[in-house]
Amino acid sequence: MKLQVLQAQLGEMESYIKHKTLQKPEVSKAPVGWHLAHNLKVINSIITGLEQSEPASYRKSFSWKKELVYLFGKIPRGKARAPKKVIPEENISEAELQEQISAAKLRINGITKLPENAFFEHPYFGHIKRDKTPKFLVIHTEHHLKIIREILEDKTK
């Protein structure tokens, strides 16, 4: 179910590529394209993490922050900084964004085929298992889609 939501979110992201240069500093210092590229880097690096993880190394960890994010389905704005590995390059092209969306659409379907204890290492939440990953990806993607929608408010009418 969450993977279907994520597929729909990727479709919405695709529709925003043409607005990649738009900005609204009172909402975000970054333009639409940065949010798209960052979110795609997150999705693709998390899937890579799951694929490359050693399931026997999975360690359950507890984080109040993680529990609150999962419970409310929201990431608070301005409370965390993106790790360097998911900060996008400047001036990403529309073609590169399209390629990354296409790759993400294909790759997310493979998540359920991975071992049950496959996991990725979140910088604030610790290990997140395969079955909890789609929910995190939906929450994170929605966080950036909300920002993009606010940037585009009044500008695309």
Beta strands, then each sheet from edge to edge (+ up, - down):
strand 1: 119-122
strand 2: 126-129
sheet 1: 1+ 2-
end
